[in-house]
Amino acid sequence: MMLSRPLSPTVLALMLCLGGAPWALSGSSHSNPPPPPGPEERIPVDPLGYRPPGQLYLLSKKVFSSLNFIDDHRLLFTFHQSRLLQRERNPQPSEDDQVIRAVVLRVPDGQVLESSEWRMHDRGRYLWSLGDGKFLIRERNSYLLTDSSLKLRPYIDVASPVYATQVSPDGRILVVEHEYEKHTSEEHIRLEAQAAKFGDPPPPEDTQISLLDVPSKHVLAALHTHLPVTVPITSTGYIGVAQGKGQDEFVVSFIPFDGEPLVLGEVASTCTPHESFLNPRALLIESCGPKSPDIYLDAWTIDGKKLWTGRREGHLVWPTFAHSETGDRFAIGLLRANHFIDLADSLNDEDVREQVVQVFDSVTGALLMTTNASPILTSGENFALSEDGEHLAVLRGGAIEIYKVPSPAAPAPDKIGPLAQKK
C-alpha cells in the first residue's frame, strides 16, 4: 500500500507543532459531583475465561482487553487468554504474541452469541469502533474489518512496521503512523550490517503519518516526521497548534481536508496545549495556568465558537476516551494519583489510587456521572458508551456493569453548565 500524498507547507508547519509530551485531561472542579447510580445490569466475566492482568502491568499501557457496544442489546468484549502458543516460522524479534478471545454478549443476560479467537503479535491496541456495529482490527501491520459475526475481512496492508493508529471519534478517518525509510537501499544495507556486527539496534528511520478516509481508503494527506505525534482529527480535518507572539501564547487552527486553515483562537498556557475531538464539530483544549497544578479546559467548535470552560484536578492523569456515536456525550477514564503530577514527574505503581470513569455532556460540559473501573487498565478500553450515550458499560469488580447515564440538570441562567467557570 502506498501512502504518499504530501501535505502543503502551511499544513506541515502546523502539524509539526503537535504532540510530544504526555498529557492529562478531564475531571471536574465541581465540588459536588453527582453520586454514581447503581448498575442496571451486571454480567460476570470470570465464566467467560477473563483473568485480569497482574500488578506488574499496571502502568505498562499494554492492551489486554476492549469493551464496546455493538447496539443497544449487544456488547463486544475481547480479552487476553493466557496459554502456550505454537511458535511461528520466522517470527520477528520484537513480537510478543498473545491470543485474544472475542465474544458478543447479549444484554441484559450476558449470553454469548458469538465467539472467536484472534492471534495478535504485540501488546498494542488492536481494536477501534467505526460505528454502526463495525470495528477495525490491527494484526501486526495489517488492518481488518469485523462486525457482530467476528469474522475478519482484509482492509489494508502497510508495507512497513506500524508505530501508532488513531481513529476519529466518528469512525470515518484512520491515521496510520508507520516506518518511513530515510536511507537509500545501499546505505540501509551498510548500516544494518554495521549494527549487526557490533550488536547494535537497526538504524532508526523516520515516521510517515497517513490520513485515510475509512469508507473509500482514499489517502487524504501524508507527511514525514522524525517521531510519531498525536494528530487530533475529525471527519473534515484536524487541529494544528503554532507558537504565538508570546512565550506562553499558542495559536490553535482547524485544518480542513478541503480548503484553507482556519484560526480558531489563541490559548494562554505555560505548557503546550493538547486537543481532543469530542465529536465531529467540537474539540476540547487543555492548557496550564502559571500558578496552579490544575489543567484548564476549553471546548470549542471547529468554527471557533466557545462552548464551555472548566478545570480538572492536577492529580487526575493519563486519560482515555470513549464517545457516543451521536456525539452528545463522551466518557473519560483517568488515574487518580496520590499527589499532583506534572510533565517532569514520574508515576509509580504505589502512586495510583484508582481509575475514575466520568461521563460528560459534550455541549455544556456537565458532569453526568462518575464511577470506577477495575482492574486499572492504563491503556483504557475498559469502558464504553452506547450509541446514544444513554448507557455506560464498565469493566468493574469481575463483571461488566451497565449504568443508565443520568440526564443533565437544567443550567443556571448565568452558566453554561456545572463545569463552567472563569479562568
Secondary structure, 3 states (H helix, E strand, C coil): CCCCCECCHHHHHHHCCCCCCCCCCCCCCCCCCCCCCCCCEEEECHHHCCCCCCHHHCCCCCCCEEEEEEECCEEEEEEEECCCCCCCCCCCCCCCCEEEEEEEEECCCCCEEEEEEEEECCCCCCEEEEECCEEEEEECCEEEEECCCCCCEEEEECCCCEEEEEECCCCCEEEEEEEECCCCHHHHHHHHHHHHHHCCCCCCCEEEEEEEECCCCCEEEEEEECCCCCCCEECCEEEEEEECCCCCEEEEEEEECCCCCEEEEEEECCCCCEEEEEECCEEEEEEECCCCCCEEEEEEECCCCEEEEEEECCCEEEEEEEECCCCCEEEEEEEEECCCCCCCCCCCHHHEEEEEEEEEECCCCCEEEEEEECCCCCCCCCEEECCCCCEEEEEECCEEEEEECCCCCCCCCCCCCCCCCCC
